[in-house]
């Protein structure tokens, strides 16, 4: 079990994945754009020569991420990620890392992978080299090839509006109970975790994500209201 890492403290789901001690080889970060900051933090941890320690001064952590020799970034140019670009990056993965213990491929806007490019990537995701990690980011996971999604650990980063009102003591009693109420609660829980670093807040954060997704698809509000009440009581 790893301790928390200050670089990813603002994103409890990433912190939970990190603290589990088993960094996924293929990670799909789902959330509203821009997604650069959490993906940058995750790439920095993977490339850190001190195994992801906070406030590290190793050469990998001091180097601008875009210039790191063990990082490849794929992004749309201009509207899709082309198969030739994917092929070029995948061919480079045959070489072992130069600085870090891993090579990292960050695929920005993964929903814009062309069909041929996605299928080529899929072949590598099925059996990646042990020293290779993939970080995919997208705002539209349903547009990412289903077989690619199935081979990635998914991390959802819902948008939180910090200008929203304070979380009231009776927020769970709101009728109707809307996804927006869950966003308020997620903001509250995130701040509580950043103050205390207690893993109970991380568990609650995960549970609230489930509630948000359910309510967004018109699930039974009373069933989810009771679940939330029980989760909150245990936090």
C-alpha positions as CSV (number, residue, x, y, z in Angstrom):
1,X,0.0,0.0,0.0
2,X,1.4,3.4,-1.1
3,X,1.0,6.6,0.9
4,X,-0.8,9.5,-0.7
5,X,0.9,11.7,-3.2
6,X,0.4,15.4,-3.2
7,X,0.5,15.7,-7.0
8,X,-2.8,13.9,-7.2
9,X,-4.5,14.9,-4.0
10,X,-7.1,17.1,-5.8
11,X,-8.4,14.0,-7.6
12,X,-9.4,11.3,-5.0
13,X,-10.0,8.6,-7.6
14,X,-6.5,8.9,-8.8
15,X,-5.2,9.0,-5.2
16,X,-7.2,5.8,-4.5
17,X,-5.6,4.1,-7.6
18,X,-2.2,5.2,-6.5
19,X,-2.6,4.2,-2.8
20,X,-3.6,0.8,-3.9
21,X,0.0,0.2,-4.9
22,X,-0.9,-1.4,-8.3
23,X,-0.5,1.3,-10.9
24,X,-2.6,0.2,-13.9
25,X,-0.8,-0.3,-17.2
26,X,-3.7,1.2,-19.1
27,X,-5.7,4.0,-17.5
28,X,-8.7,5.7,-19.0
29,X,-9.3,9.1,-17.4
30,X,-12.9,10.3,-18.0
31,X,-13.9,13.8,-17.3
32,X,-14.7,17.2,-18.7
33,X,-12.0,19.1,-20.6
34,X,-9.5,20.4,-19.9
35,X,-8.0,17.2,-18.5
36,X,-4.4,18.1,-18.8
37,X,-3.7,18.7,-15.1
38,X,-4.7,15.2,-13.7
39,X,-3.1,13.4,-16.7
40,X,0.1,15.4,-16.3
41,X,0.2,14.5,-12.6
42,X,-0.3,10.8,-13.3
43,X,2.4,10.8,-16.0
44,X,4.8,12.5,-13.7
45,X,4.2,9.8,-11.1
46,X,4.8,7.0,-13.6
47,X,8.0,8.6,-14.9
48,X,9.4,9.6,-11.5
49,X,12.8,7.9,-10.8
50,X,12.0,7.8,-7.1
51,X,8.8,5.7,-7.5
52,X,6.4,8.6,-7.5
53,X,7.5,10.3,-4.3
54,X,6.0,13.8,-3.6
55,X,8.2,16.8,-4.1
56,X,10.8,14.7,-5.9
57,X,13.9,16.3,-7.3
58,X,15.0,13.6,-9.7
59,X,15.8,14.5,-13.3
60,X,12.5,13.2,-14.6
61,X,10.5,15.3,-12.2
62,X,12.6,18.4,-13.1
63,X,12.3,17.9,-16.8
64,X,9.4,19.5,-18.6
65,X,7.0,16.7,-19.2
66,X,6.7,17.3,-23.0
67,X,10.5,16.9,-23.3
68,X,10.8,13.7,-21.3
69,X,12.5,11.0,-23.4
70,X,10.3,8.2,-22.1
71,X,7.0,10.0,-22.8
72,X,5.1,10.0,-26.1
73,X,2.0,12.1,-26.6
74,X,-0.7,11.4,-29.2
75,X,-3.3,14.0,-29.9
76,X,-5.7,14.8,-32.8
77,X,-4.2,16.5,-35.8
78,X,-6.4,18.3,-36.4
79,X,-9.6,16.3,-35.9
80,X,-8.4,12.6,-35.6
81,X,-5.5,10.6,-34.3
82,X,-4.1,9.0,-37.4
83,X,-2.9,5.4,-37.7
84,X,0.6,6.6,-38.9
85,X,1.0,8.5,-35.7
86,X,-0.1,5.6,-33.5
87,X,2.2,3.2,-35.5
88,X,5.2,5.5,-35.0
89,X,4.7,5.7,-31.3
90,X,4.1,1.9,-30.9
91,X,7.2,1.1,-32.8
92,X,9.2,3.2,-30.3
93,X,8.0,1.1,-27.4
94,X,10.3,-1.7,-28.5
95,X,13.1,0.2,-26.8
96,X,13.5,0.1,-23.0
97,X,13.2,3.4,-21.1
98,X,16.1,5.8,-21.1
99,X,15.6,7.5,-17.7
100,X,12.6,6.1,-15.9
101,X,11.6,2.5,-15.2
102,X,8.6,2.9,-17.6
103,X,7.7,4.3,-21.0
104,X,4.4,6.3,-21.0
105,X,2.1,6.9,-23.8
106,X,-0.5,9.7,-23.2
107,X,-3.3,9.6,-25.7
108,X,-5.2,12.9,-25.5
109,X,-8.9,13.0,-26.6
110,X,-8.8,9.2,-27.1
111,X,-12.4,9.4,-28.5
112,X,-10.8,10.8,-31.7
113,X,-8.8,7.8,-32.5
114,X,-9.6,6.7,-36.1
115,X,-11.0,3.2,-36.5
116,X,-7.7,1.8,-37.9
117,X,-5.7,3.6,-35.3
118,X,-7.9,2.3,-32.5
119,X,-7.6,-1.3,-33.7
120,X,-3.8,-1.0,-34.0
121,X,-3.6,0.4,-30.5
122,X,-5.9,-2.4,-29.2
123,X,-3.4,-5.1,-30.3
124,X,-0.7,-3.5,-28.0
125,X,-3.2,-2.9,-25.1
126,X,-4.0,-6.6,-25.1
127,X,-0.4,-7.6,-24.2
128,X,1.7,-4.5,-23.3
129,X,5.3,-4.8,-22.5
130,X,5.8,-4.8,-18.7
131,X,7.6,-1.4,-18.7
132,X,4.9,0.4,-20.8
133,X,2.0,2.4,-19.4
134,X,-0.8,4.0,-21.3
135,X,-2.8,7.0,-20.1
136,X,-5.9,7.8,-22.2
137,X,-8.1,10.9,-21.6
138,X,-11.5,11.6,-22.9
139,X,-14.6,13.6,-22.3
140,X,-16.7,11.1,-24.3
141,X,-15.9,7.5,-23.2
142,X,-18.8,6.1,-25.3
143,X,-16.9,7.2,-28.4
144,X,-13.9,5.2,-27.4
145,X,-13.7,1.7,-28.9
146,X,-15.5,-0.7,-26.4
147,X,-12.7,-3.2,-26.5
148,X,-10.2,-0.4,-25.6
149,X,-12.3,0.7,-22.7
150,X,-12.5,-2.9,-21.5
151,X,-8.7,-3.1,-21.3
152,X,-8.3,0.1,-19.3
153,X,-8.9,0.9,-15.6
154,X,-11.4,3.7,-15.7
155,X,-11.1,6.8,-13.5
156,X,-14.0,9.3,-13.6
157,X,-13.4,12.9,-12.7
158,X,-16.7,14.7,-12.6
159,X,-16.7,18.5,-13.0
160,X,-17.0,20.3,-9.7
161,X,-18.0,24.0,-9.6
162,X,-16.3,25.6,-6.7
163,X,-18.5,28.6,-6.9
164,X,-21.5,26.5,-5.8
165,X,-23.2,27.1,-2.5
166,X,-21.9,25.4,0.7
167,X,-23.3,21.9,1.3
168,X,-26.3,22.3,3.5
169,X,-27.0,19.8,6.3
170,X,-30.3,18.7,4.6
171,X,-29.0,18.4,1.1
172,X,-30.0,14.7,0.9
173,X,-33.6,15.7,1.4
174,X,-33.8,17.7,-1.8
175,X,-36.8,16.8,-3.9
176,X,-36.1,16.0,-6.6
177,X,-32.6,14.7,-5.8
178,X,-30.7,15.8,-8.9
179,X,-27.2,15.0,-10.2
180,X,-26.2,18.7,-9.4
181,X,-26.8,17.9,-5.7
182,X,-24.3,15.0,-5.9
183,X,-21.7,17.4,-7.6
184,X,-22.0,19.7,-4.6
185,X,-21.5,16.7,-2.3
186,X,-18.4,15.5,-4.3
187,X,-16.9,19.0,-3.9
188,X,-17.5,18.8,-0.2
189,X,-16.0,15.3,0.1
190,X,-13.0,16.3,-2.0
191,X,-12.2,19.2,0.2
192,X,-12.6,17.0,3.3
193,X,-10.1,14.5,1.8
194,X,-7.6,17.2,1.0
195,X,-7.7,18.4,4.6
196,X,-7.6,15.1,6.4
197,X,-6.2,12.5,3.9
198,X,-8.5,9.9,5.4
199,X,-9.3,7.1,3.1
200,X,-12.9,7.0,4.3
201,X,-13.5,10.2,2.2
202,X,-12.1,8.4,-0.8
203,X,-14.5,5.6,-0.4
204,X,-17.4,8.0,-0.1
205,X,-16.2,9.9,-3.2
206,X,-16.3,6.6,-5.2
207,X,-19.8,5.9,-3.9
208,X,-21.0,9.4,-4.8
209,X,-19.8,8.9,-8.3
210,X,-22.0,5.9,-8.6
211,X,-25.0,7.9,-7.4
212,X,-24.2,10.7,-9.8
213,X,-24.2,8.3,-12.8
214,X,-27.4,6.6,-11.6
215,X,-29.3,9.8,-11.1
216,X,-28.1,11.2,-14.4
217,X,-29.9,8.2,-16.0
218,X,-33.1,8.7,-14.1
219,X,-32.6,5.9,-11.6
220,X,-35.0,5.7,-8.6
221,X,-34.2,8.7,-6.4
222,X,-35.5,7.2,-3.2
223,X,-33.4,4.1,-3.5
224,X,-30.3,6.2,-4.1
225,X,-31.2,8.7,-1.4
226,X,-31.2,5.9,1.1
227,X,-27.9,4.5,-0.2
228,X,-26.3,7.9,0.1
229,X,-27.6,8.4,3.6
230,X,-26.0,5.1,4.7
231,X,-22.7,5.9,3.0
232,X,-22.6,9.3,4.6
233,X,-23.3,7.8,8.0
234,X,-20.3,5.6,7.7
235,X,-17.9,8.3,6.6
